[in-house]
């Protein structure tokens, strides 16, 4: 089978395509013929060796895949060959076939495409647990989402609206701002030219945001401190802006602000039941028509380096997806 292979850490020049042996499932695993794999910011960090859970060399990046189950291990009870499934992996997804543990697999709803499904677990799971479990966003509160047109940000807009919040999104281009508005944001701020903090204060009558979802970091976080409401909860999801902020504790003290560190992947080890509950809630939101997974740009497997560059250059709107050239199979 074909797979992306990283033999050394570095820039996108180290992203190579290789022929690898086809894997066989163990007793608790399924083998999936991959139709689509999602590209995440963590993959770009993994390639450079900067991710907190970077595997040893050589490895294949890719943390989410969707496809058809072609073989199951002897202990598997809930899946069978032919089932459409989405899987969350530690790595290995940028390949034509993968193995996945049964505890990290979900069935794909019949009307959801593989391209959509591949981009659901991490970004929607991230936003759902961030806004329910970690920040406990309440109906009627104001949620500010930085980088709202990106894969994570757009899901935070959707989940925030589904939870009954007033949602303010920031985005840097007219195209991105239109998507954020189309996906339910009550207000959209031009992060390239407007004073984000001042606009948030104006939109909230001077109160500021109750919850702030930040996958960007750097200057976006600094703006957050200037428009945080009393007892605001700021959740740090990532640093897509490329700059890790320092937090002045005196500002937190004055407004009783809580800054929450958040790594969704840790729940695969420390909170698997919580993940299952989260996925069940997300499936219900999807069936109710409250979530519309957006596939932004797709790339064939041989262009995996271009897909990673598209994401790291912050060009992505919605999810960036790598496809394997198979027919979709959605019903």
C-alpha positions, 0 to 999 in steps of 0.5 A: 500500500501507499503511505506518507513516510517521515524518515527525518524531522524537518520542513515539508520537504521530508514528507515522502510517499512510500510503499509499505506492507499491508497491515493485518489486524490484531484481536482488538483491531479492525483494518480499514480501507481509507477513503479520506484522512483529515489534516490537523495542525498537530500533523504539521508539528509532528512532521517537524518533531515539535508535537507533544506526542510525536512518534519515533522515526520513521512514522506516518502522520495522520490522526483521523481517517474514514473508510470501509472496514475490510477485516476485523480481529477475533474479539470485535463484536460491534463492527463487521466487514463492509461497515463505514467507519471513522477512526481516531489514531495516534498517527498513521492515517495518511495511508491507503489502509490502517489499523484501529483499536475498536475503542477508537472507531465510530460508525459513519451515518449513512448520509455523511460522506467519508470526506466529511466524516474524516474531519469530525472526531478531533475538531468537533470533539475538541470544541464540544468538550471545550465548551461543555466539560471544560468551560461549561458554556451556558445558554445566553452567554457570549462566546468569542471564537478566534480563527473562526473559519478554521477547522476547529474554530468553525466547529466551535461556532456551530457547537456554541450556537447549538448550546444557546450562546451568542457567538462572535467569530473572528476571521481575516478575509471576506471569504472566511468571514462569510463562511463564519456568518453562514455557519451561525455566528451572530457577529463576525469581526475582521481580525486583519483590520479591526480592533478585536477587543474593542469590537467585542466590548461594543457588541456586548455593551461593554461587558465582554465575552464570557467564554473565549475559544482560542486556537490561535494564541499570540496576539489573539490571546492578548486581545482576549484579555482586553475583552474578557468579561468578569469571571471569563473562561479562556480556553487555550486550544492551540497556537496556530498563529505561531506565537505562544503567549505569556500570561500576565497574572495581574490581569487574571486577578483583577477580573477573576479570569480563568485560563484553561489549558486543553489537550483533547488527545489526553482524554483518549487515555484519561477520559475515554467514557467522557469521549464516548458521551461527547460523540453521542451528543455530537451525533444527536446534534448532527441528526438534528441538523445543528452541525454541518461538517465543512470540507474545505480543500481536498488533496490526493495522497501524493500531494500530502505535503501541499495539504500540510502547507495549506493548513500551516499557512492558515489558508484553510476554511473548514477541514483540509482532507487527503483523499485516496481516490476511492468512491465515496460510498455514502447512502 
